[in-house]
Amino acid sequence: MTFYEWRTQLRIYHALVLLADGHDTTRTAYACGWANPSSFIAAFTNVIGTTPGRYRTSRQTTARA
């Protein structure tokens, strides 16, 4: 794993925590160091397999159940 891949995974992990806490995609993108939400969404989807919005919604639905 390259440094770039490691750093991206670390940033995505931090984003998972923020999204699970209910933060929106834009705030999470900037808090995790992305220059814009579009690049964050692309990286998140590539690593996790779903968009940050869908991930956050699924976490909120699971928490209510």
N, CA, C and O atoms as a Tripos MOL2 file, in Angstrom:
@<TRIPOS>MOLECULE
protein
  260   259    65     0     0
PROTEIN
NO_CHARGES

@<TRIPOS>ATOM
      1 N           0.8470   -1.1740    0.0000 N.3       1 MET1
      2 CA          0.0000    0.0000    0.0000 C.3       1 MET1
      3 C           0.8930    1.2370    0.0000 C.2       1 MET1
      4 O           1.8330    1.3450    0.7870 O.2       1 MET1
      5 N           0.5850    2.1430   -0.8750 N.am      2 THR2
      6 CA          1.3640    3.3790   -0.9420 C.3       2 THR2
      7 C           0.9310    4.3360    0.1630 C.2       2 THR2
      8 O          -0.1090    4.1540    0.7960 O.2       2 THR2
      9 N           1.7450    5.3470    0.3760 N.am      3 PHE3
     10 CA          1.4020    6.3630    1.3630 C.3       3 PHE3
     11 C           0.0820    7.0430    0.9970 C.2       3 PHE3
     12 O          -0.7540    7.2910    1.8660 O.2       3 PHE3
     13 N          -0.1010    7.3410   -0.2780 N.am      4 TYR4
     14 CA         -1.3300    7.9850   -0.7390 C.3       4 TYR4
     15 C          -2.5520    7.1300   -0.4210 C.2       4 TYR4
     16 O          -3.5610    7.6470    0.0580 O.2       4 TYR4
     17 N          -2.4690    5.8250   -0.6850 N.am      5 GLU5
     18 CA         -3.5820    4.9190   -0.3870 C.3       5 GLU5
     19 C          -3.8430    4.8450    1.1130 C.2       5 GLU5
     20 O          -4.9930    4.8660    1.5510 O.2       5 GLU5
     21 N          -2.7760    4.7590    1.8960 N.am      6 TRP6
     22 CA         -2.9110    4.7050    3.3490 C.3       6 TRP6
     23 C          -3.5810    5.9690    3.8770 C.2       6 TRP6
     24 O          -4.4900    5.9060    4.7040 O.2       6 TRP6
     25 N          -3.1170    7.1230    3.3850 N.am      7 ARG7
     26 CA         -3.6860    8.3940    3.8340 C.3       7 ARG7
     27 C          -5.1550    8.4990    3.4510 C.2       7 ARG7
     28 O          -5.9680    8.9690    4.2480 O.2       7 ARG7
     29 N          -5.5020    8.0750    2.2590 N.am      8 THR8
     30 CA         -6.8990    8.1170    1.8250 C.3       8 THR8
     31 C          -7.7640    7.2210    2.7060 C.2       8 THR8
     32 O          -8.8650    7.6140    3.0900 O.2       8 THR8
     33 N          -7.2850    6.0380    3.0260 N.am      9 GLN9
     34 CA         -8.0500    5.1410    3.8900 C.3       9 GLN9
     35 C          -8.2140    5.7240    5.2880 C.2       9 GLN9
     36 O          -9.2750    5.5790    5.8950 O.2       9 GLN9
     37 N          -7.1980    6.3690    5.7980 N.am     10 LEU10
     38 CA         -7.2920    7.0030    7.1060 C.3      10 LEU10
     39 C          -8.3220    8.1240    7.0830 C.2      10 LEU10
     40 O          -9.1200    8.2520    8.0110 O.2      10 LEU10
     41 N          -8.3110    8.9320    6.0340 N.am     11 ARG11
     42 CA         -9.2690   10.0200    5.9060 C.3      11 ARG11
     43 C         -10.6890    9.4760    5.7620 C.2      11 ARG11
     44 O         -11.6280   10.0420    6.3210 O.2      11 ARG11
     45 N         -10.8510    8.3850    5.0190 N.am     12 ILE12
     46 CA        -12.1660    7.7580    4.8630 C.3      12 ILE12
     47 C         -12.6500    7.2150    6.2040 C.2      12 ILE12
     48 O         -13.8270    7.3630    6.5340 O.2      12 ILE12
     49 N         -11.7780    6.5980    6.9740 N.am     13 TYR13
     50 CA        -12.1590    6.0920    8.2970 C.3      13 TYR13
     51 C         -12.6760    7.2400    9.1730 C.2      13 TYR13
     52 O         -13.6990    7.1020    9.8420 O.2      13 TYR13
     53 N         -11.9740    8.3510    9.1640 N.am     14 HIS14
     54 CA        -12.4100    9.5190    9.9340 C.3      14 HIS14
     55 C         -13.7730    9.9970    9.4180 C.2      14 HIS14
     56 O         -14.6340   10.3900   10.2050 O.2      14 HIS14
     57 N         -13.9610    9.9630    8.1110 N.am     15 ALA15
     58 CA        -15.2400   10.3640    7.5210 C.3      15 ALA15
     59 C         -16.3690    9.4350    7.9590 C.2      15 ALA15
     60 O         -17.4830    9.8970    8.2080 O.2      15 ALA15
     61 N         -16.1020    8.1440    8.0560 N.am     16 LEU16
     62 CA        -17.1100    7.1940    8.5180 C.3      16 LEU16
     63 C         -17.6110    7.5640    9.9120 C.2      16 LEU16
     64 O         -18.8070    7.4990   10.1940 O.2      16 LEU16
     65 N         -16.6820    7.9510   10.7720 N.am     17 VAL17
     66 CA        -17.0490    8.3390   12.1380 C.3      17 VAL17
     67 C         -17.9210    9.5890   12.1120 C.2      17 VAL17
     68 O         -18.9500    9.6420   12.7850 O.2      17 VAL17
     69 N         -17.5170   10.5910   11.3420 N.am     18 LEU18
     70 CA        -18.2910   11.8320   11.2800 C.3      18 LEU18
     71 C         -19.6720   11.6100   10.6880 C.2      18 LEU18
     72 O         -20.6600   12.1350   11.2000 O.2      18 LEU18
     73 N         -19.7480   10.8360    9.6130 N.am     19 LEU19
     74 CA        -21.0410   10.5600    8.9880 C.3      19 LEU19
     75 C         -21.9520    9.7810    9.9270 C.2      19 LEU19
     76 O         -23.1530   10.0430    9.9830 O.2      19 LEU19
     77 N         -21.3990    8.8350   10.6580 N.am     20 ALA20
     78 CA        -22.1930    8.0700   11.6160 C.3      20 ALA20
     79 C         -22.7180    8.9600   12.7410 C.2      20 ALA20
     80 O         -23.7650    8.6780   13.3240 O.2      20 ALA20
     81 N         -21.9920   10.0280   13.0420 N.am     21 ASP21
     82 CA        -22.4400   10.9880   14.0520 C.3      21 ASP21
     83 C         -23.4740   11.9650   13.5040 C.2      21 ASP21
     84 O         -23.9970   12.7930   14.2490 O.2      21 ASP21
     85 N         -23.7760   11.8750   12.1960 N.am     22 GLY22
     86 CA        -24.8100   12.7020   11.6030 C.3      22 GLY22
     87 C         -24.3500   13.9350   10.8650 C.2      22 GLY22
     88 O         -25.1820   14.7320   10.4300 O.2      22 GLY22
     89 N         -23.0380   14.1220   10.7060 N.am     23 HIS23
     90 CA        -22.5380   15.2860    9.9630 C.3      23 HIS23
     91 C         -22.8830   15.1390    8.4840 C.2      23 HIS23
     92 O         -22.9530   14.0250    7.9640 O.2      23 HIS23
     93 N         -23.0980   16.2680    7.8120 N.am     24 ASP24
     94 CA        -23.4210   16.2040    6.3930 C.3      24 ASP24
     95 C         -22.1610   15.9860    5.5560 C.2      24 ASP24
     96 O         -21.0360   16.1010    6.0430 O.2      24 ASP24
     97 N         -22.3840   15.6720    4.2970 N.am     25 THR25
     98 CA        -21.2880   15.3210    3.3900 C.3      25 THR25
     99 C         -20.3020   16.4700    3.2010 C.2      25 THR25
    100 O         -19.0900   16.2550    3.2280 O.2      25 THR25
    101 N         -20.8030   17.6710    3.0120 N.am     26 THR26
    102 CA        -19.9270   18.8140    2.7680 C.3      26 THR26
    103 C         -19.0350   19.0860    3.9710 C.2      26 THR26
    104 O         -17.8250   19.2530    3.8180 O.2      26 THR26
    105 N         -19.6070   19.1320    5.1420 N.am     27 ARG27
    106 CA        -18.8210   19.3780    6.3600 C.3      27 ARG27
    107 C         -17.7860   18.2750    6.5730 C.2      27 ARG27
    108 O         -16.6430   18.5420    6.9450 O.2      27 ARG27
    109 N         -18.2030   17.0410    6.3330 N.am     28 THR28
    110 CA        -17.2910   15.8990    6.4890 C.3      28 THR28
    111 C         -16.1400   15.9870    5.4960 C.2      28 THR28
    112 O         -14.9890   15.7320    5.8510 O.2      28 THR28
    113 N         -16.4460   16.3450    4.2560 N.am     29 ALA29
    114 CA        -15.3950   16.4500    3.2280 C.3      29 ALA29
    115 C         -14.3190   17.4350    3.6510 C.2      29 ALA29
    116 O         -13.1290   17.1230    3.5860 O.2      29 ALA29
    117 N         -14.7250   18.6140    4.0800 N.am     30 TYR30
    118 CA        -13.7490   19.6310    4.4810 C.3      30 TYR30
    119 C         -13.0310   19.2460    5.7750 C.2      30 TYR30
    120 O         -11.8360   19.5030    5.9180 O.2      30 TYR30
    121 N         -13.7360   18.6440    6.6990 N.am     31 ALA31
    122 CA        -13.1260   18.2460    7.9740 C.3      31 ALA31
    123 C         -12.0620   17.1650    7.7830 C.2      31 ALA31
    124 O         -11.1140   17.0680    8.5620 O.2      31 ALA31
    125 N         -12.2300   16.3600    6.7410 N.am     32 CYS32
    126 CA        -11.2850   15.2710    6.4840 C.3      32 CYS32
    127 C         -10.2030   15.6430    5.4760 C.2      32 CYS32
    128 O          -9.3860   14.8020    5.0990 O.2      32 CYS32
    129 N         -10.1940   16.8970    5.0390 N.am     33 GLY33
    130 CA         -9.0910   17.3740    4.2260 C.3      33 GLY33
    131 C          -9.2870   17.3860    2.7280 C.2      33 GLY33
    132 O          -8.3370   17.6590    1.9940 O.2      33 GLY33
    133 N         -10.4890   17.0980    2.2460 N.am     34 TRP34
    134 CA        -10.7120   17.1740    0.8080 C.3      34 TRP34
    135 C         -10.9340   18.6170    0.3990 C.2      34 TRP34
    136 O         -11.4740   19.4120    1.1670 O.2      34 TRP34
    137 N         -10.5170   18.9540   -0.8140 N.am     35 ALA35
    138 CA        -10.6440   20.3210   -1.3160 C.3      35 ALA35
    139 C         -12.0820   20.6570   -1.6840 C.2      35 ALA35
    140 O         -12.4840   21.8200   -1.6390 O.2      35 ALA35
    141 N         -12.8600   19.6340   -2.0500 N.am     36 ASN36
    142 CA        -14.2640   19.8640   -2.3920 C.3      36 ASN36
    143 C         -15.0640   18.5900   -2.1620 C.2      36 ASN36
    144 O         -14.4990   17.4970   -2.1400 O.2      36 ASN36
    145 N         -16.3590   18.7220   -1.9950 N.am     37 PRO37
    146 CA        -17.1970   17.5500   -1.7360 C.3      37 PRO37
    147 C         -17.2070   16.5350   -2.8890 C.2      37 PRO37
    148 O         -17.3510   15.3370   -2.6450 O.2      37 PRO37
    149 N         -17.0590   16.9880   -4.1210 N.am     38 SER38
    150 CA        -17.0830   16.0620   -5.2600 C.3      38 SER38
    151 C         -15.9410   15.0520   -5.2060 C.2      38 SER38
    152 O         -16.1470   13.8610   -5.4390 O.2      38 SER38
    153 N         -14.7520   15.5240   -4.9010 N.am     39 SER39
    154 CA        -13.6130   14.5990   -4.8250 C.3      39 SER39
    155 C         -13.7400   13.6780   -3.6190 C.2      39 SER39
    156 O         -13.3150   12.5230   -3.6680 O.2      39 SER39
    157 N         -14.3230   14.1860   -2.5390 N.am     40 PHE40
    158 CA        -14.5700   13.3400   -1.3690 C.3      40 PHE40
    159 C         -15.5610   12.2320   -1.7090 C.2      40 PHE40
    160 O         -15.3320   11.0680   -1.3780 O.2      40 PHE40
    161 N         -16.6580   12.5890   -2.3690 N.am     41 ILE41
    162 CA        -17.6750   11.5950   -2.7290 C.3      41 ILE41
    163 C         -17.0780   10.5250   -3.6360 C.2      41 ILE41
    164 O         -17.3580    9.3390   -3.4600 O.2      41 ILE41
    165 N         -16.2660   10.9270   -4.5940 N.am     42 ALA42
    166 CA        -15.6310    9.9700   -5.5040 C.3      42 ALA42
    167 C         -14.7040    9.0140   -4.7480 C.2      42 ALA42
    168 O         -14.7500    7.8030   -4.9660 O.2      42 ALA42
    169 N         -13.8710    9.5500   -3.8660 N.am     43 ALA43
    170 CA        -12.9480    8.7090   -3.0980 C.3      43 ALA43
    171 C         -13.7080    7.7910   -2.1430 C.2      43 ALA43
    172 O         -13.3830    6.6100   -2.0260 O.2      43 ALA43
    173 N         -14.7100    8.3270   -1.4670 N.am     44 PHE44
    174 CA        -15.5070    7.5510   -0.5220 C.3      44 PHE44
    175 C         -16.1970    6.3900   -1.2330 C.2      44 PHE44
    176 O         -16.1660    5.2530   -0.7630 O.2      44 PHE44
    177 N         -16.8170    6.6930   -2.3700 N.am     45 THR45
    178 CA        -17.5250    5.6640   -3.1260 C.3      45 THR45
    179 C         -16.5670    4.6000   -3.6310 C.2      45 THR45
    180 O         -16.9120    3.4180   -3.6470 O.2      45 THR45
    181 N         -15.3780    4.9940   -4.0420 N.am     46 ASN46
    182 CA        -14.3830    4.0500   -4.5220 C.3      46 ASN46
    183 C         -13.9380    3.0860   -3.4130 C.2      46 ASN46
    184 O         -13.7520    1.8960   -3.6660 O.2      46 ASN46
    185 N         -13.7700    3.5870   -2.2090 N.am     47 VAL47
    186 CA        -13.2810    2.7600   -1.0940 C.3      47 VAL47
    187 C         -14.4080    1.9700   -0.4300 C.2      47 VAL47
    188 O         -14.2530    0.7790   -0.1630 O.2      47 VAL47
    189 N         -15.5350    2.6190   -0.1640 N.am     48 ILE48
    190 CA        -16.6100    2.0060    0.6160 C.3      48 ILE48
    191 C         -17.6300    1.2860   -0.2660 C.2      48 ILE48
    192 O         -18.2150    0.2870    0.1500 O.2      48 ILE48
    193 N         -17.8430    1.7900   -1.4800 N.am     49 GLY49
    194 CA        -18.7840    1.1440   -2.3850 C.3      49 GLY49
    195 C         -20.1680    1.7730   -2.3930 C.2      49 GLY49
    196 O         -21.0640    1.2830   -3.0800 O.2      49 GLY49
    197 N         -20.3530    2.8350   -1.6490 N.am     50 THR50
    198 CA        -21.6010    3.5780   -1.6380 C.3      50 THR50
    199 C         -21.2870    5.0480   -1.3900 C.2      50 THR50
    200 O         -20.1900    5.3810   -0.9420 O.2      50 THR50
    201 N         -22.2250    5.9130   -1.6720 N.am     51 THR51
    202 CA        -21.9760    7.3360   -1.4710 C.3      51 THR51
    203 C         -22.0420    7.6890    0.0090 C.2      51 THR51
    204 O         -22.6570    6.9580    0.7860 O.2      51 THR51
    205 N         -21.4200    8.7960    0.4170 N.am     52 PRO52
    206 CA        -21.4780    9.2070    1.8140 C.3      52 PRO52
    207 C         -22.9130    9.4490    2.2880 C.2      52 PRO52
    208 O         -23.2540    9.1170    3.4230 O.2      52 PRO52
    209 N         -23.7460   10.0200    1.4310 N.am     53 GLY53
    210 CA        -25.1390   10.2700    1.8020 C.3      53 GLY53
    211 C         -25.9010    8.9890    2.0730 C.2      53 GLY53
    212 O         -26.6480    8.8990    3.0470 O.2      53 GLY53
    213 N         -25.7170    8.0110    1.2270 N.am     54 ARG54
    214 CA        -26.3820    6.7140    1.4430 C.3      54 ARG54
    215 C         -25.8420    6.0300    2.6870 C.2      54 ARG54
    216 O         -26.5970    5.4140    3.4390 O.2      54 ARG54
    217 N         -24.5430    6.1370    2.9070 N.am     55 TYR55
    218 CA        -23.9530    5.5490    4.1100 C.3      55 TYR55
    219 C         -24.5530    6.1840    5.3640 C.2      55 TYR55
    220 O         -24.9440    5.4820    6.2960 O.2      55 TYR55
    221 N         -24.6230    7.5190    5.3790 N.am     56 ARG56
    222 CA        -25.1640    8.2340    6.5370 C.3      56 ARG56
    223 C         -26.6220    7.8560    6.7710 C.2      56 ARG56
    224 O         -27.0320    7.6270    7.9090 O.2      56 ARG56
    225 N         -27.4030    7.7920    5.6990 N.am     57 THR57
    226 CA        -28.8110    7.4240    5.8170 C.3      57 THR57
    227 C         -28.9570    6.0130    6.3570 C.2      57 THR57
    228 O         -29.8030    5.7670    7.2160 O.2      57 THR57
    229 N         -28.1460    5.0830    5.8690 N.am     58 SER58
    230 CA        -28.2290    3.7120    6.3500 C.3      58 SER58
    231 C         -27.8470    3.6040    7.8230 C.2      58 SER58
    232 O         -28.4250    2.8030    8.5580 O.2      58 SER58
    233 N         -26.8860    4.4010    8.2530 N.am     59 ARG59
    234 CA        -26.4860    4.3960    9.6620 C.3      59 ARG59
    235 C         -27.5930    4.9680   10.5510 C.2      59 ARG59
    236 O         -27.8130    4.4810   11.6600 O.2      59 ARG59
    237 N         -28.2860    5.9960   10.0670 N.am     60 GLN60
    238 CA        -29.3720    6.5910   10.8360 C.3      60 GLN60
    239 C         -30.5510    5.6360   10.9240 C.2      60 GLN60
    240 O         -31.1970    5.5430   11.9680 O.2      60 GLN60
    241 N         -30.8380    4.9240    9.8390 N.am     61 THR61
    242 CA        -31.9180    3.9550    9.8300 C.3      61 THR61
    243 C         -31.6030    2.8100   10.7780 C.2      61 THR61
    244 O         -32.4860    2.3490   11.5020 O.2      61 THR61
    245 N         -30.3600    2.3430   10.7870 N.am     62 THR62
    246 CA        -29.9490    1.2560   11.6670 C.3      62 THR62
    247 C         -30.0290    1.6850   13.1290 C.2      62 THR62
    248 O         -30.4220    0.8960   13.9880 O.2      62 THR62
    249 N         -29.6610    2.9260   13.4100 N.am     63 ALA63
    250 CA        -29.6820    3.4270   14.7880 C.3      63 ALA63
    251 C         -31.1090    3.5200   15.3240 C.2      63 ALA63
    252 O         -31.3320    3.3260   16.5190 O.2      63 ALA63
    253 N         -32.0730    3.8130   14.4560 N.am     64 ARG64
    254 CA        -33.4700    3.9270   14.8800 C.3      64 ARG64
    255 C         -34.1020    2.5700   15.1310 C.2      64 ARG64
    256 O         -35.0080    2.4550   15.9570 O.2      64 ARG64
    257 N         -33.6410    1.5450   14.4360 N.am     65 ALA65
    258 CA        -34.2500    0.2130   14.5390 C.3      65 ALA65
    259 C         -33.9360   -0.4790   15.8250 C.2      65 ALA65
    260 O         -34.3820   -1.6050   16.0450 O.2      65 ALA65
@<TRIPOS>BOND
     1     1     2 1
     2     2     3 1
     3     3     4 2
     4     3     5 am
     5     5     6 1
     6     6     7 1
     7     7     8 2
     8     7     9 am
     9     9    10 1
    10    10    11 1
    11    11    12 2
    12    11    13 am
    13    13    14 1
    14    14    15 1
    15    15    16 2
    16    15    17 am
    17    17    18 1
    18    18    19 1
    19    19    20 2
    20    19    21 am
    21    21    22 1
    22    22    23 1
    23    23    24 2
    24    23    25 am
    25    25    26 1
    26    26    27 1
    27    27    28 2
    28    27    29 am
    29    29    30 1
    30    30    31 1
    31    31    32 2
    32    31    33 am
    33    33    34 1
    34    34    35 1
    35    35    36 2
    36    35    37 am
    37    37    38 1
    38    38    39 1
    39    39    40 2
    40    39    41 am
    41    41    42 1
    42    42    43 1
    43    43    44 2
    44    43    45 am
    45    45    46 1
    46    46    47 1
    47    47    48 2
    48    47    49 am
    49    49    50 1
    50    50    51 1
    51    51    52 2
    52    51    53 am
    53    53    54 1
    54    54    55 1
    55    55    56 2
    56    55    57 am
    57    57    58 1
    58    58    59 1
    59    59    60 2
    60    59    61 am
    61    61    62 1
    62    62    63 1
    63    63    64 2
    64    63    65 am
    65    65    66 1
    66    66    67 1
    67    67    68 2
    68    67    69 am
    69    69    70 1
    70    70    71 1
    71    71    72 2
    72    71    73 am
    73    73    74 1
    74    74    75 1
    75    75    76 2
    76    75    77 am
    77    77    78 1
    78    78    79 1
    79    79    80 2
    80    79    81 am
    81    81    82 1
    82    82    83 1
    83    83    84 2
    84    83    85 am
    85    85    86 1
    86    86    87 1
    87    87    88 2
    88    87    89 am
    89    89    90 1
    90    90    91 1
    91    91    92 2
    92    91    93 am
    93    93    94 1
    94    94    95 1
    95    95    96 2
    96    95    97 am
    97    97    98 1
    98    98    99 1
    99    99   100 2
   100    99   101 am
   101   101   102 1
   102   102   103 1
   103   103   104 2
   104   103   105 am
   105   105   106 1
   106   106   107 1
   107   107   108 2
   108   107   109 am
   109   109   110 1
   110   110   111 1
   111   111   112 2
   112   111   113 am
   113   113   114 1
   114   114   115 1
   115   115   116 2
   116   115   117 am
   117   117   118 1
   118   118   119 1
   119   119   120 2
   120   119   121 am
   121   121   122 1
   122   122   123 1
   123   123   124 2
   124   123   125 am
   125   125   126 1
   126   126   127 1
   127   127   128 2
   128   127   129 am
   129   129   130 1
   130   130   131 1
   131   131   132 2
   132   131   133 am
   133   133   134 1
   134   134   135 1
   135   135   136 2
   136   135   137 am
   137   137   138 1
   138   138   139 1
   139   139   140 2
   140   139   141 am
   141   141   142 1
   142   142   143 1
   143   143   144 2
   144   143   145 am
   145   145   146 1
   146   146   147 1
   147   147   148 2
   148   147   149 am
   149   149   150 1
   150   150   151 1
   151   151   152 2
   152   151   153 am
   153   153   154 1
   154   154   155 1
   155   155   156 2
   156   155   157 am
   157   157   158 1
   158   158   159 1
   159   159   160 2
   160   159   161 am
   161   161   162 1
   162   162   163 1
   163   163   164 2
   164   163   165 am
   165   165   166 1
   166   166   167 1
   167   167   168 2
   168   167   169 am
   169   169   170 1
   170   170   171 1
   171   171   172 2
   172   171   173 am
   173   173   174 1
   174   174   175 1
   175   175   176 2
   176   175   177 am
   177   177   178 1
   178   178   179 1
   179   179   180 2
   180   179   181 am
   181   181   182 1
   182   182   183 1
   183   183   184 2
   184   183   185 am
   185   185   186 1
   186   186   187 1
   187   187   188 2
   188   187   189 am
   189   189   190 1
   190   190   191 1
   191   191   192 2
   192   191   193 am
   193   193   194 1
   194   194   195 1
   195   195   196 2
   196   195   197 am
   197   197   198 1
   198   198   199 1
   199   199   200 2
   200   199   201 am
   201   201   202 1
   202   202   203 1
   203   203   204 2
   204   203   205 am
   205   205   206 1
   206   206   207 1
   207   207   208 2
   208   207   209 am
   209   209   210 1
   210   210   211 1
   211   211   212 2
   212   211   213 am
   213   213   214 1
   214   214   215 1
   215   215   216 2
   216   215   217 am
   217   217   218 1
   218   218   219 1
   219   219   220 2
   220   219   221 am
   221   221   222 1
   222   222   223 1
   223   223   224 2
   224   223   225 am
   225   225   226 1
   226   226   227 1
   227   227   228 2
   228   227   229 am
   229   229   230 1
   230   230   231 1
   231   231   232 2
   232   231   233 am
   233   233   234 1
   234   234   235 1
   235   235   236 2
   236   235   237 am
   237   237   238 1
   238   238   239 1
   239   239   240 2
   240   239   241 am
   241   241   242 1
   242   242   243 1
   243   243   244 2
   244   243   245 am
   245   245   246 1
   246   246   247 1
   247   247   248 2
   248   247   249 am
   249   249   250 1
   250   250   251 1
   251   251   252 2
   252   251   253 am
   253   253   254 1
   254   254   255 1
   255   255   256 2
   256   255   257 am
   257   257   258 1
   258   258   259 1
   259   259   260 2
@<TRIPOS>SUBSTRUCTURE
     1 MET1         2 RESIDUE 1 A MET
     2 THR2         6 RESIDUE 1 A THR
     3 PHE3        10 RESIDUE 1 A PHE
     4 TYR4        14 RESIDUE 1 A TYR
     5 GLU5        18 RESIDUE 1 A GLU
     6 TRP6        22 RESIDUE 1 A TRP
     7 ARG7        26 RESIDUE 1 A ARG
     8 THR8        30 RESIDUE 1 A THR
     9 GLN9        34 RESIDUE 1 A GLN
    10 LEU10       38 RESIDUE 1 A LEU
    11 ARG11       42 RESIDUE 1 A ARG
    12 ILE12       46 RESIDUE 1 A ILE
    13 TYR13       50 RESIDUE 1 A TYR
    14 HIS14       54 RESIDUE 1 A HIS
    15 ALA15       58 RESIDUE 1 A ALA
    16 LEU16       62 RESIDUE 1 A LEU
    17 VAL17       66 RESIDUE 1 A VAL
    18 LEU18       70 RESIDUE 1 A LEU
    19 LEU19       74 RESIDUE 1 A LEU
    20 ALA20       78 RESIDUE 1 A ALA
    21 ASP21       82 RESIDUE 1 A ASP
    22 GLY22       86 RESIDUE 1 A GLY
    23 HIS23       90 RESIDUE 1 A HIS
    24 ASP24       94 RESIDUE 1 A ASP
    25 THR25       98 RESIDUE 1 A THR
    26 THR26      102 RESIDUE 1 A THR
    27 ARG27      106 RESIDUE 1 A ARG
    28 THR28      110 RESIDUE 1 A THR
    29 ALA29      114 RESIDUE 1 A ALA
    30 TYR30      118 RESIDUE 1 A TYR
    31 ALA31      122 RESIDUE 1 A ALA
    32 CYS32      126 RESIDUE 1 A CYS
    33 GLY33      130 RESIDUE 1 A GLY
    34 TRP34      134 RESIDUE 1 A TRP
    35 ALA35      138 RESIDUE 1 A ALA
    36 ASN36      142 RESIDUE 1 A ASN
    37 PRO37      146 RESIDUE 1 A PRO
    38 SER38      150 RESIDUE 1 A SER
    39 SER39      154 RESIDUE 1 A SER
    40 PHE40      158 RESIDUE 1 A PHE
    41 ILE41      162 RESIDUE 1 A ILE
    42 ALA42      166 RESIDUE 1 A ALA
    43 ALA43      170 RESIDUE 1 A ALA
    44 PHE44      174 RESIDUE 1 A PHE
    45 THR45      178 RESIDUE 1 A THR
    46 ASN46      182 RESIDUE 1 A ASN
    47 VAL47      186 RESIDUE 1 A VAL
    48 ILE48      190 RESIDUE 1 A ILE
    49 GLY49      194 RESIDUE 1 A GLY
    50 THR50      198 RESIDUE 1 A THR
    51 THR51      202 RESIDUE 1 A THR
    52 PRO52      206 RESIDUE 1 A PRO
    53 GLY53      210 RESIDUE 1 A GLY
    54 ARG54      214 RESIDUE 1 A ARG
    55 TYR55      218 RESIDUE 1 A TYR
    56 ARG56      222 RESIDUE 1 A ARG
    57 THR57      226 RESIDUE 1 A THR
    58 SER58      230 RESIDUE 1 A SER
    59 ARG59      234 RESIDUE 1 A ARG
    60 GLN60      238 RESIDUE 1 A GLN
    61 THR61      242 RESIDUE 1 A THR
    62 THR62      246 RESIDUE 1 A THR
    63 ALA63      250 RESIDUE 1 A ALA
    64 ARG64      254 RESIDUE 1 A ARG
    65 ALA65      258 RESIDUE 1 A ALA
